[in-house]
């Protein structure tokens, strides 16, 4: 099954994928728009079963992504919350996703778009995009990644720089909530960071002590290089990995 692009869509140049649940995945694809010369972002849900993979729904955001990789990422998951209705307390399951992108028409700042996914795979955008500050060098990026932590915390990771007066590094934070925390993971390495990735790494919840504080974990990787040149056989790339933690509250019945 092929993902469809915009009506004037050209070739797909980048793709990212995340798992919503055991039967559904979601993709984000950058597609060249032959009519406008821009780059559209197409997000799609896919059902997965014993007969194969099936396209469920798709939304296209026109002209908002950069061509240089990685300009789009996606994180997704199913969130459990406690729902109290009369004498019965139960768990409510909500399927969510988010797509961090780098928007070249807005000074290459990071933008994050939230999505809600119905039980049939229908995709709905939740609110307007969360947009970085173009005057803040830490919000101007050349690579982006993301992962969804337990309880639906959308963690965005981006490479900030190189810009005048800015240290080449990694920004990590809950971008949507306005609670973005900046960390300089790599600095002074000439070309800055070429690629970043992120993945969820579970949590430390214990059934033996269910009421103790719980932290979710995720891992980031960043590719940089030495000698002010892109990674190559002559200029070895440098891969940096880091494990992060973030406090969460899990639903307890």
N, C-alpha and C positions, 0 to 999 in steps of 0.2 A: 504494500500500500504506500503510495507516494503522498507526501505532504504538499498541499497546494499553496502557491504563493499569491501575490496580488495579481490583478488582471494583466498588468504589464510586467509581470515578474520575469527576471532573468535567472541566472544560475544562483544556487545557494552557495554561500562562501564560508559560513560558520554554523555550528550547531552545538547545542547543549542539551542535556537530558537529566531528568530527576524522577524518582519514584514517588508516586502519591500513595499507593497502597499495593497490596499483592496482586491486584488485577488491573492496575492503571499506571501508566507513565505519562510524563508531559515533556514536550520538547520546545525549544526556542531556536529558531533558525533565522539567520540574516540572509535576505534575498535581494539581489540587485534589481532595482526598478528601472526597466529600459526606457520608460517614458520620462521620468523626472530626473534620472541620474542619481537618485538617492538610494538609500538602503533601508528596506522594510524589515520589520521584525514580525515573524509569524509564530505564534504560540499555538500548540495543538495538544489535545489529549488523545491517548491511544489505549484501547482496551486490549488486554493480553489474556488469552485463554488457550485451551488445547488445540484450537484450530488455527492459531496464528495471532497476528497483530492487526487491529482494526482501528481506523481513524474514527474518533467520536465527535470532535468539535475543533474549530479553529478560529482564531482572531488574528487580524493583521493590523499592525501599527505602522503607518507609512512614514518613511523617510527619517527615522530617528536614530539609526545606528551607524557606527563607524565600520570601515572595511578592514582595518588592520586588526588582527586577532590578538587577544580575545576581547571582542567588543560586546558580547552578550553572555549572560550566565543564567542559571535557573536553580532555584531550590524549591522543594515541595514536600508535602507530608500530610498526614491525617492527624488532626488535633482532637484530643479527648478532653471534654469538660463535663463537670457534674451538672446535671439538670434536675431540679427539684420541682415536681408537679404534684401537689397534694401530699398524700401519704407515701408516694412512691418516689424514690430517688434513683436516677439512672445516669448512665454515661451518654453524652451527646458527641457525635463524631462529625467534625467539619473538615472538609478537604480544601487545603489552601496551597498557594504557590506564590512565588515572587520572581521577578526578572530584573536583576541589575543590568543596566546598559551604560554605554558611553555614547553621549549624544554629540556628534561633531558640529551640529548647527547651534549648539548652546555651549560653545567654548570647551568642548570635550569634558564637561562635568559628568559626574555620576548621577544617574537617575534610577530610581527603584519603583517598579510597578507591582502592585498587589493584585492577586487573582483569587477568586473563589470558584470551586469546581463542584457542580451538582453531582448527584448520584448517577446521572446518565452521562456525565462527562462534559456538560455544557460549561463554558468558560465565561465568567463575568468579571470585569475590572472593578476593583474596590477602591473608590476614591481617585483623586488625581495623582499623578506621579509625584514622588518625593524627590526634589531636585536639589543638588548641591549648590554651593555658593561659588559662582564663577570667579569672584575676586579672592577666593581663598585657595592658595596653591594646593592645599591638602585635598581639596575636592575635585581637582583637575587630574584626570587619570589617563593612562595608556593601556591598562589591562584591568579586567574585572572578573570576579568569581563570587560564588555564594553558596550557602547551604542552609537548610531548615533544621533548627534544633528542636528537641522535644518541647511540647507545649506551644509550638508554632512560632518560635523566635526566629526571625529571618536575619541571618548574619551575612553581611556584605563584606567582601574583601577586595581591595583595589590597589593598584600600583600608582602612587602619586609622584609625578615628576617625569623627566627632569624639567624644572623651571627655575628661572633666576631666583635666588634666595631660598630655594626649597631643597631639603635633603631628600635624596632618592630613597624611598622607603615603601612600606606597606601600611595602608589604612585598614583597620578592622573595626567593625562596629554594627550596632543595630541601627541602621541608617534611617529606617522608617519612623522610629520613635523619637527622633531628635536626640538620641542618646548615643551618638556616634563617639567612640573612643579611639583616638589616634595612637598608634604605636609605630615607632620607627624600627622596623625589623632588619633592614639592610640599609647601610648608608655609605657614601663615599666610594661607590663602585663604578664610577664613570658613566656607563650607559644606563644606569638605573636598573629597573626590573622589566624584563621582557614579557613574562607570563606569570600568572598566579592561578592557583586552584584551591579549592576548599572542600572538605567533606565532613559530615557528621560522624562523631565517634562515640555516641551513646552517652550514658549518664551513670552516676554512682548510687542510684537508689538501692536501698537495702530492705528486703522484706523483714529482716530481723529487727530493724529500727526504722520503721516507715516514716516517722515524724522528724527525723533529723534533717538538717539542711541538705539539699540536693544540688549538684552541679552537673550541667551538661558539658560535654567536651567536643571539640572539633579541631581539625588539623588543617593548616595552611602550608602550601608550598610556593616557592618563588624562584624563578630562574633569572639569574643575572650573569654578568661576565666581567672580565678584567680588561685592562688596556683600552678602555673607551671604545670597544668594538663589539658588535653583536657576537653571540656564541658561534663558534665554528671549530673546524679541526685545528686551526692555528691559534685560536683564542678560546680556551676551555670555558664552558659554562660552569656556573656555580649554583648548585641547588640547595636552597635553605628550607628546612622543615621546622614547624613549630606547633606544639600542642597548646590549645587555649581552653580555659574553663569559663563558664557563665552560670550564675545562680538561677535556678528555675524552681517553680512550684508545681508539682505533679498533682492531678486530681485524685482525691481519696474519698471513697464512698463511706 
